[in-house]
Structure formats: C-alpha cells, structure tokens
Amino acid sequence: MTTMAAEPYWQNIFQRLLGEMDRRTSPDWKADEASLDPAIYIDRNRFDQEQARLFRRLPLCLGPADQLCEPGSVMAREICGVPLLVTRTREGNVKVLLNVCRHRGARLIVEEGEPCRRQSLVCPYHGWAYRLDGSLAGVPRAEAFPTLDKHLTGLRELPSVVRHGMIWAILDPAASLPDMASFLEGVDGDLDAAGLGSHRFYRQSTSRRATNWKLIVEAFLEIYHVTRLHAGTIGPFFTDSVSVSDTLGPHIRFLAARERTREIRDLPPERWTLSEHGTLVHYVFPNTIIIYHPDYVSHLGLFPIAPGETLFVHSMLTPQLPGDEKAEAHWARSFDLIDRGVFNSEDLPICEQIQRGLASGANDRLIVGRLEQNLKRFHASLDRALN
C-alpha cells in the first residue's frame, strides 16, 4: 500500500476540500455558465492546428521509463503520426528515436506497443544495422556507399528526458527540450511529493478510441459525472460533486472528495493521506492525466490520430512489483476493475457517444456548469497555446 502522506505538503488543499463539503465557497460557485463550440472536437483545421502547435512542439509524456526494464529493451509506437522507437541502451540510458531507417525510410520494427529484446536494430529492407543508442553499426556492401559518413547517419534522436520516472519527449528532432521543472511548474513539486518516481510499472493497455482527445481530458477534470456514470463501479466511494482545483500554469491539480474525506475532521493533519481521504488528479498539458487511486497510480497518455480518433494508453503503476501470487492477484484485479470496468466500459464509451452526437449537429453549443469549471480552464490553456 502506498501512503502518499498529506502532511505537510497537501494540508492546504485538504482543508479547502473539507470546507467545500460543508459550504460551497470556491470561486467556481460564482462563475457564470459557459459554453463550448462543438466544432473544436470535429473540425479538421482545428485538429491540424493542435497537432502542429501542441503535439509537435511541446514535451509529451510517453509513459513510465521502467516499462523498458532491462538494457536491450525496445518498444515501437506511433505517436501522433510519428513512428518512434523507445530504447534502453546497454548502459541503461533511455533513448527516443525515430523508427525510420536512414537509407530508404523503412521502419526497423513494425510490431507496436510491446517491449522486446534486441541486440541491435536491423532494417528488414536492406539490412542496415543500428545500435540501441541509434548509431549506425553496419551497412551491407558498404563499398556501394563510398561517401557515407557513419557518424552522421545514425537514427534521428528526439529530445527526451526521464523525470519522475516518466519519459518526456518532443516529436521534433530539431527542437530543444525545455527545463522540465519549469515546464511542469507547480506540478513538478506535486509529482515529487506524491512519490510518482518511486512507483513501478505493472501493466499497460492501449486502444484506439473513436473520440476526440479533448473529450477524454474533460472526462477526468470534473466530478459531476462520477456518482452517476460510475454508479455501478467506483461511484459509491465518492462524495457527490465535491472537489477543489488549482491551475498550475497550463496544468491542473484536481482533488475529489471520497466518502472517507469526512474522517479528517477527527484526525490530526499528519494522518490525512491521498491513499484514503481524497482522489488526486493531475492534468499535465497537453496530453497526460495522472490519477492517484488508493493504492496505485494510473497514467493516461492521449495521442490524437484524427479529429474523431485517439490512441489511449493506460499504464498502471504500483508501489512495488508483486512479490508473490497473492500480490499479483490483487494488482491484476485492480487493473481489470479500473481499466476494463471503468475506463474502457464507462469513460471512453461515453466520450465516443458524445463524438457521434457532436457530428450529428444536434447541439450548436455545449453547456458548462459550475461543477465543470476545469473545462473552461483547460480550453483557456489550449486557446493561449494555439493563438
């Protein structure tokens, strides 16, 4: 079990959450109703603009570094139309490379999503071979390329870094990675306080869903739906529609009240924990959701494919790897409940239904109420980044 102790880092936000349970005093309750234009979820020009200005320019979280647990591990994945190889070199370093041979452009690994072990990366077309750091190792019949400089013809590397146990990269080999502590702003301290980097990769699922990526983000930024959409799964563990939020630059911190939140009235602050007394969610701009469940963490990576299609990648992180059959059975049940029972049976299907509804033209605007003010914050950050 993870403790993620609230004292002293989380005390202020817990005090605000407790006050919100007694009386709605947050600024959200003074906000006017707002609306969103359905076109932002279905318009191709808007999608292309998001791809160019957000997903090709900003650091994206590609998931936990220890899904590549051993040197020699390699994983291929296409992210926002860009074919990637994520590798762990023999020295233990994580590299993010373009999965494109420098000879004629073929992919070195075609099968996506599952880590594999490789001594080297060999192009299936003409057999050019690369080391796991991307450097060119060998060319069959090298005499046919008398001017080839091997030192300048390695795989293109993307700027990347591991921070808080997660891989962050920019999908442009010519870009420079910003200082990640500055990019993450206040979220950086939160991730450290929550112990994200000490968690271990347990299991992952990927699926292509017929919905715009922004609808998935929105589903994890408001509490209004939880006791309703999730009535048969996690809903009973939550207090209806009580939460507090903070903007941290373009990112959002969101703490939802659970049924046990009331207990903190009778507990000293040092015993308030994220494990028992609230569910914390971080939205990291533009494509990442991190959810702190009572004894594990979900990392959600959202990678747009088209206006109405998104690659959804859910990684489950646990405090430690299972050490016996009992622990394995516990984490397997937990993964199945949240991944199959909640995300893939409730959250994502409703987003797909909304996408079809928006395309029908039934609504010329989408209403945003006082319990959904994080949607306004999210779209304000998008607008600033796109304009």
KEVOVEX-817579 format. One record per residue (C-alpha): x, z, y. Coordinates in steps of 0.05 Angstrom, whole numbers, plus 5000, padded with zeros to 4 digits. Last residue first. Example, Ala and Ser with C-alpha at 12.3 -4.5 7.8 and 13.67 -1.06 7.14 Angstrom:
2
527351434979;524651564910;
This chain:
387
493943885634;494343975559;497644655557;493244945611;486944665577;489044955510;490245635539;483445615572;480445405506;483146015471;481046495526;473946195526;473646275450;476146985458;469747115498;465447055436;461547715437;459347565509;456246915489;458946205483;453645655477;455644975451;453644385494;450243695486;447643915419;444143475368;449342915374;450142855299;457742905303;457143625326;452843795266;457843485218;463443905248;458944525247;457744435172;465244365161;466445005200;461145355158;464745115095;471445385120;469046095135;464646225074;466945965007;474145755022;475846335068;471646885038;470946844962;476446354946;481946604991;479747315006;477047514939;481847104897;487947374934;485548094925;484147994851;491147694841;494248264881;490948784836;492448414771;499848344790;500249084808;497349274740;501848784704;508249074733;512849034793;508548624839;512648374899;512848854957;508748985020;504548365004;504047695039;498547195023;499646485048;493646055068;494845325087;489144925117;490544185128;485343965178;480343385183;475043185233;479242985293;484642755244;490343095205;490843745244;495344295215;492544995212;497145535183;493746175161;498046785145;494247325107;497148035104;496548585052;494049295042;488149405089;488048685114;492448475172;490447765192;495447265221;492646615250;497346045270;496545365301;497545355377;498745885398;499446515356;492646835342;493847535318;488447915281;488148675269;483048985224;481449715241;481750425214;484650385144;491049985139;491749895215;493050635217;491051245258;494551845228;499551945286;493651955333;490952615304;484552525264;477452735278;475552175325;479751715281;474251725228;469851275269;474250685251;472350765178;466750255181;471649755210;472549575283;475948915299;482548865336;484248185368;491048005398;491047315430;496646815446;497446355507;500946925545;498847555509;491347565518;488248215495;482148365452;477548935433;472348935377;465449175358;460448655332;457449025272;462049555243;465949255186;466749405111;459749145095;461848445119;467448345069;463547985014;456047905011;454647975085;460447525104;456547035148;452547605178;456948225182;462747785207;459247295253;459747665320;466947905308;470447325343;477347005341;477846815267;472246295266;474846015332;481445805300;477645445245;473445075297;479744875333;482644525272;476944025269;473244015203;473143645137;478144105102;484543905067;486644485022;492744915011;493445564973;499246054973;501546664933;505847284939;510747214998;513847875014;512648335074;518548635113;518148115168;510948295184;512449025197;506449135242;511049395297;515448765292;509448305294;506748685354;513248655392;513447895385;506047835401;507548065472;511247415489;511646965428;515346425467;519946945499;521847245432;522546535404;527746305455;525745585458;527545075404;530544445433;527443765420;530743135394;528743265322;521443315343;516643695298;518644375327;519944925277;518345655262;519545945192;516846645182;520347295161;519347605229;523647035257;526746455218;528945885262;527845145269;529944525308;528443935262;534043615222;534742865212;537742715144;545142565146;547841915174;552842145227;557942465181;557041905130;559441385180;557340715152;561640135177;563639845109;556639905079;556839475016;563239844995;558940454985;556240174921;551840774910;551841234972;553741964967;553342654999;549742535065;548643195100;541543475100;543244205087;540644115017;545843585004;543842855008;544042284958;542641544969;539741294903;536940624925;529340734922;528641424890;532541764946;536442344919;536143054948;541343514916;541944074866;534344144867;529544704850;522144614867;517344914917;510144674911;506644354971;507943614964;510243144909;513742544942;520842804949;526142354980;521141955021;523341245035;525941055104;530740475088;537640805093;536641465130;531941715076;525842055106;523342755088;525243005158;529043655151;527344395162;533144825139;533245545113;540145845101;541746185035;548945915028;546645454972;541645175020;534345375025;530244755040;523944545078;522943805073;518143485121;513842865128;510742845199;503342645203;501143325229;505243675176;506843305111;509843785060;515843775015;518844414988;526044544966;529345144932;536845084917;538345784941;532746244919;526146504949;523545884983;516646214992;521346725024;521146385091;513846515103;509645975135;510745345176;509645685243;509545145296;514145145356;511244705412;512443965428;509643545371;503643985356;501744135427;502743555475;502742955427;497943215374;493243515426;493042865465;491542475402;485742935386;482942875456;483242115451;479842145383;473842545408;470542975355;472143705370;473043655446;466743225448;462343815431;463344075503;463744825505;459145315541;459445965580;455146575587;457347025644;462347575632;460748305648;460548505575;467248155562;470548615613;470249175562;465349755574;460649715515;459450445500;460750885439;463950365394;467750085454;470950755466;473750755395;476550055405;479850265471;483050865437;485450415381;488549935432;492150505465;494650825401;497650195370;505050305384;505451065376;502951175324;498950615291;502450645224;502849985187;501550375123;502449835070;500050005000;
